[in-house]
Amino acid sequence: MKLVFATHNPGKLQEVRELLAPDYEVIGLDELGDHDEIEETAMTLEGNAWIKARTVWQKHGLSCFSDDTGLEIAALDNAPGVFSARYAGPSKDADANMDKVLLKLEGSSNRKARFRTAVALVFNGNEHLFEGTVNGEISTSRSGSKGFGYDPIFTPHGYTESFAEMDAKTKNEISHRGLAIKKLVAFLKAH
C-alpha cells in the first residue's frame, strides 16, 4: 500500500519508512512533486498535524498522514513545544535550537523533558489521530551524530545514550514518533 507522508524533512521520511517497511510504501511531498511549504499555524501539535494531512488530502486526493512533534521541557514551562522546529528562529536551524535550549537550561538541575508526537491520518477520507510520548532528560552537551533535530541533547529514561547515539532500530522502538507510528500501523493492518 502506498501512503503519502506530508513532510519535506528527509530525516523524518527515512525514519518513518523504516518503521512502515515492508508493508507500506511511504512517499514524501517532494516525490509527489509538491514543493509547497504547508504553514503550521495551529497552537497545538494535533492542530498542525491536521492542517498538513487535510491539505494533502484536499490537494491530491491521496491517503496521507502527517505528524507534528514537540520537545517539552519542564523547567521551560514545556517550551519549545509546538514551536520546537523554529525555537531559535524561522530558519529551523537544529544547531541554533539546541544552543538556545542548552543556554536556557544552563545551571538548572531540572532537566526533565519529553518528546510528544501527534500523527494525523486521512485514510480514504476518514480522519484518525495517534499519539506517542517518550520521557527523558536534556543533557548538558551534544553527543552522537545520528538522528536529527534535538536528538543529540535528549536522553530517554532508562538509557545512557542520547537519541543521536542510538542505532535506528533501538530509537524507533522507543521514540515518540515510533510509538505513534506503531499505533498508525496497527490501525492500517486492521482496515
Backbone as CSV, one residue per row, in Angstrom:
resi,resn,N_x,N_y,N_z,CA_x,CA_y,CA_z,C_x,C_y,C_z
1,MET,0.841,-1.186,0.000,0.000,0.000,0.000,0.879,1.241,0.000
2,LYS,0.444,2.247,-0.739,1.186,3.499,-0.835,0.503,4.552,0.035
3,LEU,1.304,5.245,0.833,0.808,6.316,1.690,1.684,7.543,1.514
4,VAL,1.068,8.709,1.543,1.826,9.954,1.491,2.104,10.403,2.920
5,PHE,3.356,10.754,3.181,3.736,11.362,4.454,3.957,12.843,4.149
6,ALA,3.155,13.703,4.738,3.193,15.140,4.443,4.403,15.787,5.099
7,THR,5.565,15.567,4.493,6.792,16.161,5.013,7.771,16.425,3.879
8,HIS,8.627,17.418,4.106,9.773,17.681,3.237,11.064,17.314,3.971
9,ASN,10.945,16.827,5.208,12.098,16.543,6.063,12.642,15.148,5.748
10,PRO,13.835,15.068,5.147,14.380,13.748,4.779,14.669,12.847,5.975
11,GLY,15.035,13.426,7.114,15.297,12.628,8.317,14.037,11.949,8.820
12,LYS,12.947,12.714,8.893,11.657,12.155,9.311,11.185,11.094,8.321
13,LEU,11.307,11.399,7.027,10.849,10.475,5.986,11.568,9.137,6.091
14,GLN,12.888,9.169,6.264,13.670,7.934,6.374,13.270,7.149,7.619
15,GLU,13.103,7.846,8.736,12.733,7.188,9.995,11.380,6.489,9.849
16,VAL,10.416,7.164,9.253,9.075,6.594,9.097,9.076,5.456,8.074
17,ARG,9.864,5.591,7.018,9.971,4.484,6.038,10.456,3.211,6.718
18,GLU,11.443,3.353,7.594,11.969,2.183,8.307,10.901,1.575,9.210
19,LEU,10.064,2.417,9.794,9.009,1.925,10.682,7.892,1.212,9.914
20,LEU,7.598,1.647,8.698,6.473,1.100,7.943,6.859,0.022,6.929
21,ALA,8.155,-0.133,6.671,8.599,-1.163,5.724,8.375,-2.541,6.331
22,PRO,8.108,-3.558,5.549,7.968,-3.589,4.089,6.510,-3.483,3.638
23,ASP,5.569,-3.321,4.573,4.148,-3.372,4.216,3.643,-2.139,3.479
24,TYR,4.293,-1.009,3.699,3.800,0.237,3.122,4.908,0.976,2.401
25,GLU,4.574,1.503,1.236,5.492,2.371,0.514,5.131,3.796,0.909
26,VAL,6.071,4.487,1.525,5.824,5.838,2.010,6.503,6.826,1.074
27,ILE,5.723,7.774,0.558,6.303,8.795,-0.311,6.140,10.159,0.345
28,GLY,7.163,10.965,0.221,7.135,12.314,0.776,6.574,13.303,-0.231
29,LEU,6.375,14.508,0.202,5.805,15.539,-0.664,6.693,15.840,-1.869
30,ASP,8.019,15.847,-1.665,8.921,16.133,-2.777,8.767,15.101,-3.896
31,GLU,8.591,13.831,-3.517,8.413,12.777,-4.525,7.088,12.915,-5.271
32,LEU,6.117,13.565,-4.641,4.829,13.841,-5.291,4.947,15.020,-6.251
33,GLY,6.079,15.709,-6.176,6.249,16.924,-6.962,5.610,18.124,-6.290
34,ASP,5.287,17.993,-5.018,4.663,19.063,-4.254,5.738,19.695,-3.373
35,HIS,6.197,20.852,-3.777,7.284,21.514,-3.041,6.788,22.688,-2.210
36,ASP,5.456,22.847,-2.125,4.882,23.931,-1.335,5.087,23.660,0.150
37,GLU,5.386,24.702,0.879,5.507,24.602,2.330,4.108,24.791,2.918
38,ILE,3.671,23.850,3.732,2.361,23.966,4.368,2.562,24.701,5.690
39,GLU,1.906,25.833,5.832,2.081,26.634,7.044,1.426,25.977,8.244
40,GLU,2.189,25.850,9.311,1.699,25.272,10.557,1.283,26.426,11.463
41,THR,-0.007,26.748,11.431,-0.496,27.929,12.146,-1.251,27.594,13.425
42,ALA,-1.432,26.318,13.723,-2.161,25.922,14.936,-1.271,26.110,16.167
43,MET,-1.907,26.174,17.317,-1.174,26.339,18.574,-0.995,25.016,19.311
44,THR,-1.343,23.906,18.638,-1.146,22.578,19.231,-0.484,21.672,18.203
45,LEU,0.171,20.630,18.694,0.766,19.637,17.802,-0.305,18.972,16.957
46,GLU,-1.411,18.622,17.610,-2.508,17.947,16.904,-3.053,18.830,15.783
47,GLY,-3.230,20.107,16.086,-3.751,21.045,15.090,-2.856,21.161,13.870
48,ASN,-1.538,21.246,14.090,-0.607,21.340,12.971,-0.577,20.057,12.153
49,ALA,-0.656,18.910,12.816,-0.687,17.633,12.083,-1.929,17.577,11.193
50,TRP,-3.074,18.023,11.726,-4.311,18.025,10.933,-4.219,18.964,9.741
51,ILE,-3.637,20.143,9.922,-3.500,21.096,8.818,-2.772,20.435,7.653
52,LYS,-1.654,19.776,7.933,-0.844,19.183,6.869,-1.559,18.001,6.201
53,ALA,-2.124,17.101,6.997,-2.778,15.915,6.431,-3.999,16.313,5.595
54,ARG,-4.804,17.228,6.104,-6.002,17.653,5.368,-5.637,18.395,4.082
55,THR,-4.574,19.190,4.135,-4.137,19.926,2.940,-3.758,18.960,1.830
56,VAL,-2.984,17.945,2.155,-2.558,16.976,1.138,-3.755,16.185,0.610
57,TRP,-4.657,15.768,1.492,-5.854,15.039,1.054,-6.675,15.893,0.077
58,GLN,-6.888,17.162,0.448,-7.693,18.041,-0.408,-7.004,18.340,-1.740
59,LYS,-5.703,18.468,-1.712,-4.938,18.845,-2.907,-4.723,17.669,-3.854
60,HIS,-4.441,16.481,-3.282,-4.047,15.339,-4.108,-5.037,14.179,-4.087
61,GLY,-5.955,14.148,-3.110,-6.915,13.054,-3.018,-6.281,11.724,-2.664
62,LEU,-5.122,11.767,-1.996,-4.405,10.545,-1.622,-4.430,10.370,-0.111
63,SER,-4.572,9.126,0.335,-4.483,8.861,1.772,-3.137,9.369,2.260
64,CYS,-3.176,10.080,3.362,-1.998,10.816,3.800,-1.940,10.862,5.313
65,PHE,-0.737,10.891,5.846,-0.575,11.152,7.271,0.486,12.216,7.457
66,SER,0.399,12.866,8.585,1.324,13.928,8.909,1.589,13.885,10.398
67,ASP,2.737,14.387,10.781,2.996,14.446,12.211,3.430,15.846,12.588
68,ASP,3.275,16.141,13.848,3.925,17.302,14.422,4.476,16.828,15.756
69,THR,5.694,17.240,16.004,6.395,16.790,17.202,6.885,17.993,17.974
70,GLY,6.807,17.896,19.284,7.325,18.961,20.121,8.167,18.414,21.247
71,LEU,9.216,19.143,21.566,10.036,18.855,22.734,9.507,19.745,23.850
72,GLU,9.071,19.130,24.943,8.508,19.874,26.066,9.446,19.729,27.268
73,ILE,9.996,20.851,27.709,10.989,20.856,28.783,10.351,21.457,30.038
74,ALA,10.324,20.676,31.104,9.634,21.070,32.337,10.099,22.431,32.861
75,ALA,11.407,22.647,32.943,11.944,23.889,33.521,11.658,25.111,32.644
76,LEU,11.246,24.890,31.404,10.938,25.996,30.483,9.427,26.098,30.240
77,ASP,8.634,25.653,31.222,7.173,25.669,31.095,6.706,24.970,29.817
78,ASN,7.319,23.826,29.547,7.021,22.976,28.392,7.393,23.584,27.043
79,ALA,8.203,24.636,27.047,8.761,25.155,25.793,9.893,24.218,25.372
80,PRO,10.229,24.159,24.114,9.684,24.922,22.995,8.341,24.399,22.464
81,GLY,7.941,23.171,22.809,6.627,22.655,22.449,6.306,22.754,20.970
82,VAL,5.173,23.364,20.662,4.703,23.457,19.279,5.666,24.285,18.407
83,PHE,6.534,25.066,19.040,7.497,25.887,18.298,8.879,25.238,18.205
84,SER,8.982,23.941,18.455,10.279,23.256,18.514,11.141,23.459,17.269
85,ALA,10.570,23.320,16.084,11.364,23.408,14.851,11.934,24.807,14.641
86,ARG,11.223,25.835,15.107,11.664,27.210,14.877,11.917,27.954,16.192
87,TYR,12.378,27.223,17.195,12.603,27.801,18.520,13.600,28.957,18.472
88,ALA,14.661,28.814,17.684,15.685,29.864,17.603,15.463,30.785,16.406
89,GLY,14.337,30.628,15.719,14.043,31.496,14.575,13.448,30.730,13.415
90,PRO,12.992,31.452,12.402,12.263,30.842,11.285,13.109,29.937,10.380
91,SER,14.423,29.975,10.511,15.280,29.157,9.631,15.262,27.674,9.976
92,LYS,14.625,27.311,11.107,14.541,25.911,11.551,15.924,25.265,11.665
93,ASP,16.865,25.995,12.215,18.246,25.536,12.367,18.378,24.690,13.637
94,ALA,18.619,23.392,13.460,18.682,22.466,14.600,19.784,22.839,15.590
95,ASP,20.948,23.236,15.086,22.048,23.601,15.984,21.696,24.836,16.809
96,ALA,21.091,25.819,16.170,20.688,27.035,16.893,19.616,26.706,17.927
97,ASN,18.689,25.817,17.567,17.646,25.407,18.519,18.259,24.728,19.742
98,MET,19.205,23.807,19.502,19.857,23.122,20.629,20.653,24.104,21.476
99,ASP,21.367,25.030,20.823,22.141,26.038,21.560,21.234,26.844,22.485
100,LYS,20.056,27.227,21.977,19.127,28.024,22.775,18.631,27.236,23.988
101,VAL,18.294,25.963,23.784,17.840,25.115,24.901,18.950,24.975,25.940
102,LEU,20.151,24.640,25.490,21.266,24.438,26.420,21.568,25.723,27.201
103,LEU,21.498,26.864,26.541,21.742,28.142,27.207,20.665,28.425,28.256
104,LYS,19.404,28.199,27.899,18.309,28.471,28.838,18.349,27.533,30.051
105,LEU,18.901,26.316,29.866,18.960,25.349,30.968,20.275,25.401,31.742
106,GLU,21.172,26.286,31.332,22.472,26.363,31.987,22.292,26.577,33.493
107,GLY,22.897,25.708,34.292,22.812,25.802,35.745,21.547,25.202,36.342
108,SER,20.638,24.739,35.511,19.388,24.166,36.019,19.581,22.690,36.367
109,SER,19.079,22.300,37.536,19.161,20.882,37.908,17.945,20.111,37.383
110,ASN,16.874,20.820,37.045,15.690,20.175,36.483,15.840,20.119,34.963
111,ARG,16.191,18.944,34.465,16.414,18.787,33.033,15.384,17.825,32.419
112,LYS,14.277,17.609,33.158,13.237,16.694,32.678,12.600,17.249,31.406
113,ALA,12.364,16.325,30.470,11.766,16.716,29.192,11.010,15.532,28.614
114,ARG,10.195,15.840,27.640,9.539,14.760,26.902,9.346,15.205,25.461
115,PHE,9.386,14.215,24.583,9.024,14.426,23.192,7.606,13.918,23.031
116,ARG,6.774,14.697,22.350,5.412,14.275,22.059,5.162,14.390,20.569
117,THR,4.552,13.365,19.998,4.201,13.370,18.580,2.712,13.120,18.416
118,ALA,2.110,13.897,17.532,0.730,13.664,17.103,0.789,13.298,15.628
119,VAL,0.164,12.182,15.256,0.096,11.757,13.856,-1.365,11.810,13.422
120,ALA,-1.632,12.623,12.408,-2.981,12.746,11.844,-3.014,11.952,10.542
121,LEU,-4.030,11.127,10.398,-4.194,10.298,9.200,-5.535,10.615,8.546
122,VAL,-5.491,10.907,7.249,-6.717,10.971,6.445,-6.636,9.755,5.529
123,PHE,-7.478,8.772,5.816,-7.436,7.479,5.128,-8.763,7.268,4.410
124,ASN,-8.719,7.316,3.101,-9.942,7.221,2.298,-11.002,8.227,2.755
125,GLY,-10.533,9.413,3.147,-11.443,10.477,3.555,-11.820,10.488,5.023
126,ASN,-11.485,9.425,5.762,-11.789,9.363,7.195,-10.571,9.803,8.008
127,GLU,-10.827,10.454,9.136,-9.740,11.023,9.937,-9.503,10.243,11.227
128,HIS,-8.211,10.065,11.538,-7.806,9.328,12.744,-6.565,10.006,13.323
129,LEU,-6.434,9.998,14.656,-5.298,10.626,15.328,-4.601,9.613,16.229
130,PHE,-3.264,9.628,16.203,-2.449,8.718,17.013,-1.382,9.560,17.722
131,GLU,-1.062,9.192,18.973,-0.074,9.962,19.721,0.985,9.062,20.352
132,GLY,2.149,9.635,20.548,3.236,8.928,21.220,4.041,9.910,22.061
133,THR,4.502,9.441,23.222,5.285,10.286,24.131,6.454,9.476,24.674
134,VAL,7.609,10.114,24.794,8.747,9.497,25.468,9.326,10.525,26.441
135,ASN,9.543,10.079,27.670,10.113,10.940,28.708,11.614,10.760,28.775
136,GLY,12.296,11.819,29.194,13.744,11.745,29.312,14.316,12.986,29.946
137,GLU,15.564,13.259,29.617,16.309,14.388,30.177,17.059,15.102,29.061
138,ILE,17.288,16.387,29.283,18.139,17.162,28.376,19.558,17.104,28.949
139,SER,20.498,16.682,28.129,21.895,16.596,28.588,22.500,18.001,28.651
140,THR,23.711,18.088,29.171,24.371,19.394,29.270,25.167,19.729,28.010
141,SER,25.343,18.745,27.130,26.046,18.982,25.862,25.588,17.950,24.833
142,ARG,25.915,18.195,23.578,25.540,17.287,22.496,26.372,16.010,22.543
143,SER,25.740,14.898,22.134,26.506,13.664,21.946,25.815,12.829,20.871
144,GLY,26.621,12.332,19.952,26.109,11.495,18.870,25.879,12.278,17.591
145,SER,25.870,11.546,16.483,25.731,12.197,15.170,24.586,11.618,14.344
146,LYS,23.834,10.681,14.922,22.709,10.100,14.196,21.459,10.913,14.482
147,GLY,20.391,10.608,13.772,19.125,11.277,14.020,19.121,12.692,13.486
148,PHE,18.240,13.507,14.039,18.091,14.881,13.581,17.416,15.691,14.686
149,GLY,17.298,16.985,14.471,16.630,17.844,15.451,17.358,17.877,16.781
150,TYR,16.616,17.646,17.842,17.157,17.716,19.211,17.776,16.397,19.676
151,ASP,17.861,15.399,18.813,18.343,14.069,19.212,19.673,14.081,19.976
152,PRO,20.652,14.932,19.612,21.930,14.905,20.337,21.868,15.363,21.795
153,ILE,20.772,16.028,22.208,20.712,16.504,23.607,19.598,15.830,24.405
154,PHE,18.908,14.849,23.815,17.813,14.174,24.524,18.185,12.736,24.834
155,THR,18.151,12.391,26.124,18.415,11.024,26.567,17.129,10.467,27.169
156,PRO,16.557,9.424,26.555,15.313,8.869,27.088,15.539,8.154,28.415
157,HIS,14.509,8.161,29.269,14.603,7.461,30.556,14.942,5.991,30.330
158,GLY,15.814,5.472,31.198,16.202,4.074,31.124,17.400,3.826,30.216
159,TYR,17.939,4.879,29.612,19.073,4.748,28.688,20.171,5.726,29.083
160,THR,21.391,5.415,28.680,22.508,6.314,28.948,22.956,7.040,27.686
161,GLU,22.408,6.652,26.533,22.780,7.285,25.267,21.688,8.250,24.818
162,SER,22.126,9.276,24.110,21.152,10.194,23.515,20.518,9.499,22.304
163,PHE,19.403,10.050,21.826,18.789,9.518,20.606,19.795,9.527,19.452
164,ALA,20.686,10.518,19.432,21.666,10.642,18.342,22.790,9.617,18.431
165,GLU,22.885,8.896,19.546,23.897,7.844,19.694,23.311,6.466,19.422
166,MET,21.995,6.358,19.409,21.331,5.058,19.246,21.271,4.631,17.791
167,ASP,21.277,3.308,17.591,21.027,2.832,16.234,19.538,3.052,15.939
168,ALA,19.196,3.111,14.659,17.821,3.433,14.245,16.808,2.450,14.816
169,LYS,17.167,1.176,14.882,16.214,0.161,15.364,15.834,0.429,16.829
170,THR,16.823,0.702,17.668,16.554,0.976,19.082,15.726,2.244,19.246
171,LYS,16.138,3.307,18.553,15.413,4.572,18.661,13.959,4.392,18.219
172,ASN,13.749,3.719,17.092,12.394,3.556,16.566,11.502,2.732,17.494
173,GLU,12.103,1.837,18.264,11.328,1.028,19.213,10.748,1.864,20.350
174,ILE,11.479,2.888,20.783,11.094,3.614,21.992,10.696,5.068,21.772
175,SER,10.949,5.607,20.592,10.733,7.038,20.383,9.259,7.408,20.312
176,HIS,9.004,8.664,20.561,7.674,9.252,20.462,7.057,9.002,19.083
177,ARG,7.829,9.251,18.036,7.327,9.040,16.674,7.120,7.556,16.427
178,GLY,8.060,6.736,16.901,7.932,5.291,16.738,6.670,4.761,17.398
179,LEU,6.360,5.244,18.600,5.157,4.791,19.314,3.887,5.221,18.587
180,ALA,3.860,6.466,18.099,2.679,6.943,17.372,2.516,6.190,16.056
181,ILE,3.624,5.933,15.367,3.549,5.227,14.080,3.124,3.776,14.290
182,LYS,3.540,3.157,15.407,3.079,1.784,15.698,1.561,1.744,15.824
183,LYS,0.979,2.766,16.439,-0.483,2.851,16.547,-1.112,3.028,15.165
184,LEU,-0.472,3.835,14.328,-0.928,4.023,12.946,-0.901,2.691,12.195
185,VAL,0.202,1.957,12.314,0.343,0.659,11.632,-0.714,-0.326,12.112
186,ALA,-0.952,-0.382,13.425,-1.968,-1.284,13.963,-3.344,-0.951,13.381
187,PHE,-3.628,0.339,13.242,-4.888,0.758,12.639,-4.961,0.314,11.172
188,LEU,-3.896,0.578,10.415,-3.891,0.233,8.996,-4.045,-1.272,8.770
189,LYS,-3.383,-2.057,9.609,-3.472,-3.523,9.466,-4.875,-4.019,9.757
190,ALA,-5.613,-3.303,10.588,-6.978,-3.717,10.949,-8.008,-3.244,9.911
191,HIS,-7.583,-2.420,8.960,-8.540,-1.858,7.984,-8.208,-2.224,6.575
